[in-house]
Amino acid sequence: VAEVFVLPNCGNLVYARKSGDTYYFRSFIPKDLIDHFDGLREFRISLKCAIKSRSVKITRVLSKIVSKIYEEIRQGMKSLEIEDIKEILRIEIRKQILHAHHVDLGTNKWDDSGVEKSLDSIQKKETNIKDVLKSDLKSYQKEVDEKLEGILSSMDIRVEKDSVDYKRLGKNFIDLYLLRHEWMRELVNETGKKDDQF
């Protein structure tokens, strides 16, 4: 049986020893929605990551996304089940992690210049995205909307693009896209931290 440890000052993040030694995102279901979920008070999904700093950042973004989903349920957008919520989170986390690994696997780590080139490329991509966010936010938001609509539509969730909650959800997804550059740097730099749980 895995031992579970709740991290101080981060109630949404728990660590499971003997269960792949991975961190888990934990969400407490709001009191007014407990009956909706048949009495369930919380749920967890594995981040498949043993790196605390990275897990904390992912958890902050996921907390915002889940809050948005809870609000959608209150507004009657869809009668989402716990597994639906987990799947929305898994889809986006997995895409960003896989992207980071593709960059890492394409790096020649036996050549210092290869590592430097990869790090330079990552920095340029991150800078380009930030520049676009500053100068042409609407265009980037349109790209995010298309990806987000695809996920929500595949789960039969009605999309209200003009709603404040939908825009907030899109912003949280942009945060995830920015985080992946940090993940790529950590992989390319090989900090010595165990990363095979992804």
PEJOPE-V475107 format. One record per backbone hydrogen bond with DSSP energy under -0.5 kcal/mol. NH is the residue of the N-H (numbers start at 1). CO is the residue of the C=O. If there is no record, write none. Layout:
NH,CO ; NH,CO
//
This chain:
3,17 ; 5,15 ; 7,5 ; 7,13 ; 10,7 ; 13,10 ; 14,24 ; 15,5 ; 16,22 ; 17,3 ; 17,15 ; 19,16 ; 22,16 ; 23,49 ; 24,14 ; 25,45 ; 26,12 ; 26,24 ; 27,43 ; 29,27 ; 29,41 ; 33,30 ; 34,30 ; 34,31 ; 37,33 ; 38,35 ; 39,34 ; 40,37 ; 43,27 ; 45,25 ; 47,23 ; 48,23 ; 50,194 ; 52,50 ; 55,51 ; 56,52 ; 57,53 ; 58,54 ; 59,55 ; 60,56 ; 61,57 ; 62,58 ; 63,59 ; 64,60 ; 65,61 ; 66,62 ; 67,63 ; 68,64 ; 69,65 ; 70,66 ; 71,67 ; 72,68 ; 73,69 ; 74,70 ; 75,71 ; 76,73 ; 77,72 ; 80,78 ; 84,81 ; 85,81 ; 86,82 ; 87,83 ; 88,84 ; 89,85 ; 90,86 ; 91,87 ; 92,88 ; 93,89 ; 94,90 ; 95,91 ; 96,92 ; 97,93 ; 98,94 ; 99,95 ; 100,96 ; 101,97 ; 102,98 ; 103,99 ; 104,100 ; 105,101 ; 106,102 ; 107,104 ; 109,107 ; 111,108 ; 114,111 ; 115,111 ; 116,112 ; 117,113 ; 118,114 ; 119,115 ; 120,116 ; 121,117 ; 122,118 ; 123,119 ; 124,120 ; 125,121 ; 126,122 ; 127,123 ; 128,124 ; 129,125 ; 130,126 ; 131,127 ; 132,128 ; 133,129 ; 134,130 ; 135,131 ; 136,132 ; 139,136 ; 140,136 ; 141,137 ; 142,138 ; 143,139 ; 144,140 ; 145,141 ; 146,142 ; 147,143 ; 148,144 ; 149,145 ; 150,146 ; 151,147 ; 152,148 ; 153,149 ; 154,150 ; 155,151 ; 155,152 ; 156,153 ; 157,152 ; 158,77 ; 158,156 ; 160,158 ; 161,159 ; 163,160 ; 167,163 ; 168,164 ; 169,165 ; 170,166 ; 171,167 ; 172,168 ; 173,169 ; 174,170 ; 175,171 ; 176,172 ; 177,173 ; 178,174 ; 179,175 ; 180,176 ; 181,178 ; 182,178 ; 182,179 ; 183,179 ; 184,180 ; 185,181 ; 186,182 ; 187,183 ; 188,184 ; 189,185 ; 190,186 ; 191,186 ; 198,195
//
